[in-house]
């Protein structure tokens, strides 16, 4: 109920089968107004219809090896640094990255 109040109209409630397939462990990305959801394969037709209605394109990713070894899914393999237009503070990392 608190989430409904905090994020009105912005929640997607998952069916048990989607929750068990780690659909909530997906990663959303907006690229120049085009919306993508990198997700585990096998989302229910109902959830796919909701995403389609929101103009979000699901991009199924086979993460079965990671899932079986680590117990996570797509979101667990993402290092999100924030919006692409956000400038990160320079902490001397650029100099360190040259050697990578």
N, C-alpha and C positions, 0 to 999 in steps of 0.2 A: 504494500500500500504506500509506503514511503517513496519507493521508486516511481510509482505512478504519479505521485504529487510532484516529485522533483523533476521528472522528465515527461510531462504530459504529451501524449501522441508520438513519443519517440522510442517506445519499447516494443519489441517483438517477443511475444511469449512463445516458448518452444514446447512442442509436443515431447513426450517422453522419449520417443525414438530419435528425435533430433538432439535432445540433450545427451542421450547415451552415445551418440555418434560424435560428440564434442562440437556441435555446431556453434555453441557459444564461444568456442575457442578459435574463432575465425578472425581474420584481420581485414578491416575495412580501409579502403584507400580511394581517395578522390584525385583523379588526374585530369586537370583542365576541365572540370565539370563532369567527367565521365566517372561513374562510381563502380567500384569493384569490391567483391567480397571473396578473399582467398580463404577457402574453406575445405574441410575434409570431404571426400566424395560421399555420395549416398544421402544427400539431404532429401527430406520428404517432398512429395509433389506440392503439398500445402505450403511448406516454407518457401519453395522455389517460386510459387505463385505470388506470395507476399513480396518477395524480393523483386520479382519482375514488375509488380505493381508500383514499387518504389523506384523503378529504373536503376536497380542495382544488379550488376552482372556477376553471378557467382563464377568463380574460377576454382574448380575442384583441384586439390593438390593431394597426391598420394603421399601421406606421411605415416604409413602403416609401420615402417621400421622404427621411426622415432616413437610412435605411440606404443609399440610393443616393448621397447627398451627403456623409455623414459616416462611413459604415462602422460604425454602431452600431445598437443596438436599444433596447428599452424601458428597460432599466436605465441606459443612457447619458443618459436624459432625466429622471432622478429625482435630486432633492436630498434624500436621506434624513437626517432630523434625529434619528433614533433612535426608541425606543418612545414612544407618545403620552403615557404617564404620566411621562416623563422631563422634568424641568425644566431648561431651558437657562440658563446664566449670563447675567445682565443685563449687557450691555456697552454700554449706552446705545443699543442698536439700536431700542428701542421709540420713542424720541424721533425717530430718523431715519425710521422706518417711517411715521410720521404723514403725512409729505409724499408718500408713494408713492400 
